Amino acid sequence: HAAGHSAEECSVVLRGQVRMELDGEVHLLDAGDSITIHSEIPHRFTNPGTLDAEILMVMSPPTF
């Protein structure tokens, strides 16, 4: 399920396709696409396909 945390987050899809749910909206991101969000908004990433996907996430401040 989608969750939020206290940070600002930028994610870049390095390969494959990623499904990003942001507060009930769905965004399909392909390799080369990026998204920046306020992480307090409930969100989650999933892989909608059968191929591996790889994303780079940067969070400030870092939360794990």
Backbone as numpy.savetxt, mean C-alpha at the origin, in Angstrom:
# Nx Ny Nz CAx CAy CAz Cx Cy Cz
-8.03 -7.68 7.36 -8.86 -6.51 7.36 -7.98 -5.26 7.36
-8.53 -4.17 6.90 -7.78 -2.92 6.81 -7.56 -2.34 8.21
-6.38 -1.74 8.40 -6.05 -1.14 9.69 -5.29 0.15 9.46
-5.23 0.99 10.48 -4.48 2.23 10.41 -3.43 2.29 11.51
-2.47 3.17 11.36 -1.44 3.40 12.37 -0.94 4.82 12.21
-0.25 5.33 13.18 0.15 6.74 13.18 1.44 6.96 12.40
1.34 7.38 11.15 2.50 7.66 10.31 2.02 8.20 8.96
2.96 8.68 8.17 2.71 8.99 6.77 3.46 7.94 5.98
2.86 7.44 4.90 3.39 6.27 4.21 3.43 6.52 2.70
4.55 6.19 2.10 4.68 6.22 0.64 5.07 4.82 0.19
4.35 4.28 -0.78 4.62 2.94 -1.29 4.79 2.99 -2.80
5.79 2.24 -3.29 6.08 2.14 -4.72 6.03 0.66 -5.10
5.27 0.33 -6.14 5.21 -1.04 -6.62 6.43 -1.28 -7.52
7.28 -2.21 -7.11 8.49 -2.50 -7.87 8.25 -3.54 -8.96
7.36 -4.51 -8.67 6.98 -5.49 -9.70 5.64 -6.10 -9.35
4.96 -6.57 -10.37 3.66 -7.19 -10.17 2.55 -6.15 -10.06
1.45 -6.58 -9.47 0.30 -5.72 -9.26 -0.14 -5.84 -7.80
-0.55 -4.73 -7.22 -0.97 -4.68 -5.82 -2.35 -4.04 -5.75
-3.20 -4.61 -4.96 -4.53 -4.05 -4.69 -4.43 -3.30 -3.36
-4.72 -2.02 -3.39 -4.62 -1.19 -2.20 -6.01 -0.73 -1.82
-6.46 -1.09 -0.62 -7.74 -0.64 -0.11 -7.48 0.51 0.85
-8.12 1.64 0.59 -7.93 2.84 1.40 -9.29 3.38 1.80
-9.65 3.15 3.06 -10.91 3.65 3.60 -12.11 3.28 2.72
-12.13 2.03 2.26 -13.24 1.53 1.46 -13.09 1.70 -0.04
-12.10 2.49 -0.49 -11.84 2.64 -1.93 -10.76 1.65 -2.35
-10.88 1.13 -3.56 -9.90 0.17 -4.07 -9.08 0.81 -5.18
-7.77 0.65 -5.10 -6.84 1.16 -6.11 -5.98 -0.01 -6.57
-5.93 -0.25 -7.90 -5.02 -1.26 -8.44 -3.76 -0.55 -8.90
-2.63 -0.96 -8.35 -1.34 -0.35 -8.65 -0.46 -1.34 -9.38
0.12 -0.91 -10.48 1.03 -1.73 -11.27 2.47 -1.30 -11.01
3.42 -2.09 -11.50 4.84 -1.76 -11.35 5.09 -0.34 -11.83
5.78 0.46 -11.00 6.06 1.84 -11.32 5.09 2.82 -10.69
3.92 2.34 -10.25 2.94 3.20 -9.59 3.34 3.43 -8.14
2.93 4.58 -7.60 3.18 4.89 -6.19 1.95 5.53 -5.59
1.89 5.50 -4.26 0.79 6.13 -3.54 1.33 6.63 -2.20
0.89 7.81 -1.80 1.25 8.38 -0.50 -0.03 8.61 0.28
-0.04 8.14 1.53 -1.26 8.24 2.34 -0.91 8.65 3.77
-1.90 9.15 4.48 -1.81 9.30 5.92 -2.25 7.96 6.49
-1.37 7.31 7.19 -1.60 5.93 7.61 -2.67 5.75 8.67
-3.17 6.85 9.24 -4.27 6.73 10.19 -5.54 6.25 9.50
-5.64 6.46 8.21 -6.79 6.00 7.42 -6.67 4.48 7.27
-7.73 3.72 7.59 -7.65 2.26 7.44 -7.26 1.87 6.01
-6.26 0.98 5.91 -5.76 0.58 4.60 -5.14 -0.81 4.68
-4.99 -1.42 3.50 -4.26 -2.69 3.41 -3.86 -2.92 1.96
-2.82 -3.72 1.81 -2.31 -4.12 0.50 -2.51 -5.62 0.35
-2.95 -6.05 -0.83 -3.05 -7.47 -1.16 -2.56 -7.67 -2.58
-2.22 -8.90 -2.89 -1.79 -9.26 -4.23 -2.98 -9.94 -4.92
-3.57 -9.28 -5.94 -4.76 -9.85 -6.57 -4.46 -10.96 -7.57
-3.20 -11.16 -7.89 -2.86 -12.12 -8.94 -2.14 -13.34 -8.42
-1.61 -14.12 -9.36 -0.88 -15.33 -9.02 0.63 -15.12 -9.08
1.07 -14.01 -9.68 2.49 -13.71 -9.75 2.93 -12.96 -8.50
4.21 -13.08 -8.16 4.75 -12.35 -7.01 4.67 -10.85 -7.26
4.43 -10.12 -6.20 4.45 -8.66 -6.25 5.49 -8.18 -5.23
6.09 -7.04 -5.50 7.09 -6.47 -4.60 6.82 -4.98 -4.48
6.75 -4.49 -3.23 6.54 -3.07 -3.01 7.57 -2.56 -2.00
7.93 -1.31 -2.17 8.82 -0.61 -1.24 7.95 0.37 -0.46
7.99 0.26 0.88 7.19 1.15 1.74 8.14 1.99 2.59
7.85 3.28 2.65 8.60 4.19 3.51 7.59 4.85 4.44
7.85 4.77 5.76 6.95 5.34 6.75 7.68 6.34 7.63
7.01 7.43 7.94 7.59 8.43 8.82 6.52 8.92 9.80
6.71 8.78 11.10 7.83 8.08 11.72 7.68 6.58 11.51
8.80 5.84 11.62 8.74 4.39 11.38 7.85 3.70 12.40
6.98 2.83 11.93 6.15 1.98 12.80 6.26 0.57 12.31
6.33 -0.35 13.21 6.50 -1.75 12.83 5.46 -2.57 13.53
